[in-house]
Amino acid sequence: MNRQEDFAGWTVGMKKTFPFSGICRFWPMLLVLTLPGGCCGPDVHRLSVDRSKTAESEYTREDALRMIRASEGRLSPVYGPLAEQLVKDLELERRAIIGIDIGSGPGTLILELCKRTEGHWINTDINPYFFPYFLQQAEKHGFDGRVSAIVADAKALPFRDNYADVIVSRGSFWLWGDKLEAFGEIRRVLKPGGVAYIGRGFSENLPIDVAKNVRGGQGGTLEYDVTKTAQELRDIMTRLKIKDYRIIRPRLNNKEGVDYGVWVQFHKQK
Ligand SMILES: C[S@@+](CC[C@H](N)C(=O)[O-])C[C@H]1O[C@@H](n2cnc3c(N)ncnc32)[C@H](O)[C@@H]1O
């Protein structure tokens, strides 16, 4: 699997220098993360693989920097509209929810969700090098106290059963390896009646000219087959016996030929 896939093509000139100089004071925050009551300690199953070592060796500071640059550059117009769409579709407005963004990376989507909701949002990423940046951005926008960050593999989420109201993820699930396991984890961690929205690409409400620009001015030549991915997501829903789901192909067959990607929204049964 090519881990550069989603990074390549998005890289743009860095707007500002990544503030490593000022981040040292955030490391203690990473050690004492204040997750609201749902982060469980390791159990026997999770200790069977030392995931912290895997993360350290495979997910680097450079990976994080590259994605941060992309999120501040060409990808930046994507997050606001996506958050708006999520709030509308998942009915999150003025709800004090607990939300998790898996593979949130720079956490830009979380900041946009914080602007539009009243809940607590958790950045769960396999690469901890994102977190100093994320926490600094959260503080800058006045959302410290409303966000947390925890290093984790999507396939072994460190949360108790029935913990979160909402789980979202953009541009990450293709990296999860055993996706069935990861989606099973998402279902386990969701509260009964909770909702997940997982996918890659853009939201329906992203203007076409903006989407085109993000895709590098091209119609949408992607490095993955969207139709096959949609089928893969359908198969995962079937295998997990999740009935209440929908596959979302925003602006499918638009005149400009811009590909908006693919998403799945599903509810955990009450
Ligand atoms: C293309 S980036 C997308 C980041 C962010 N969601 C966004 O849209 O700006 C993919 C992210 O998934 C994370 N990731 C990759 N494999 C993961 C896994 N198994 N569990 C959790 N996060 C993972 C990466 O570290 C990276 O932050």
The ligand as a Tripos MOL2 file, in Angstrom:
@<TRIPOS>MOLECULE
LIG
   27    29     1     0     0
SMALL
NO_CHARGES

@<TRIPOS>ATOM
      1 C1         -4.5400   11.5170    4.4210 C.3       1 LIG1
      2 S1         -4.4100   11.7450    6.1480 S.3       1 LIG1
      3 C2         -5.9880   12.4940    6.4880 C.3       1 LIG1
      4 C3         -5.9490   13.3420    7.7250 C.3       1 LIG1
      5 C4         -7.2560   14.0420    8.0860 C.3       1 LIG1
      6 N1         -8.3320   13.1160    8.2870 N.3       1 LIG1
      7 C5         -7.6230   15.0710    7.0670 C.2       1 LIG1
      8 O1         -8.5600   14.8470    6.2880 O.co2     1 LIG1
      9 O2         -6.9970   16.1330    7.0590 O.co2     1 LIG1
     10 C6         -4.5890   10.0960    6.7960 C.3       1 LIG1
     11 C7         -4.4720   10.0110    8.3080 C.3       1 LIG1
     12 O3         -4.7950    8.7010    8.7540 O.3       1 LIG1
     13 C8         -3.8800    8.3390    9.7920 C.3       1 LIG1
     14 N2         -3.8520    6.8690    9.8940 N.ar      1 LIG1
     15 C9         -3.2800    6.0000    9.0300 C.ar      1 LIG1
     16 N3         -3.4680    4.7300    9.4310 N.ar      1 LIG1
     17 C10        -4.1850    4.7910   10.5880 C.ar      1 LIG1
     18 C11        -4.6960    3.8030   11.4730 C.ar      1 LIG1
     19 N4         -4.5110    2.4950   11.2580 N.pl3     1 LIG1
     20 N5         -5.3740    4.2080   12.5630 N.ar      1 LIG1
     21 C12        -5.5710    5.5340   12.7910 C.ar      1 LIG1
     22 N6         -5.1080    6.5140   11.9830 N.ar      1 LIG1
     23 C13        -4.4320    6.1540   10.8840 C.ar      1 LIG1
     24 C14        -2.5800    8.9700    9.3400 C.3       1 LIG1
     25 O4         -1.6340    9.0760   10.3720 O.3       1 LIG1
     26 C15        -3.0690   10.3160    8.8170 C.3       1 LIG1
     27 O5         -3.1550   11.2700    9.8190 O.3       1 LIG1
@<TRIPOS>BOND
     1     1     2 1
     2     2     3 1
     3     2    10 1
     4     3     4 1
     5     4     5 1
     6     5     6 1
     7     5     7 1
     8     7     8 2
     9     7     9 1
    10    10    11 1
    11    11    12 1
    12    11    26 1
    13    12    13 1
    14    13    14 1
    15    13    24 1
    16    14    15 ar
    17    14    23 ar
    18    15    16 ar
    19    16    17 ar
    20    17    18 ar
    21    17    23 ar
    22    18    19 1
    23    18    20 ar
    24    20    21 ar
    25    21    22 ar
    26    22    23 ar
    27    24    25 1
    28    24    26 1
    29    26    27 1
@<TRIPOS>SUBSTRUCTURE
     1 LIG1         1 GROUP 0 **** ****
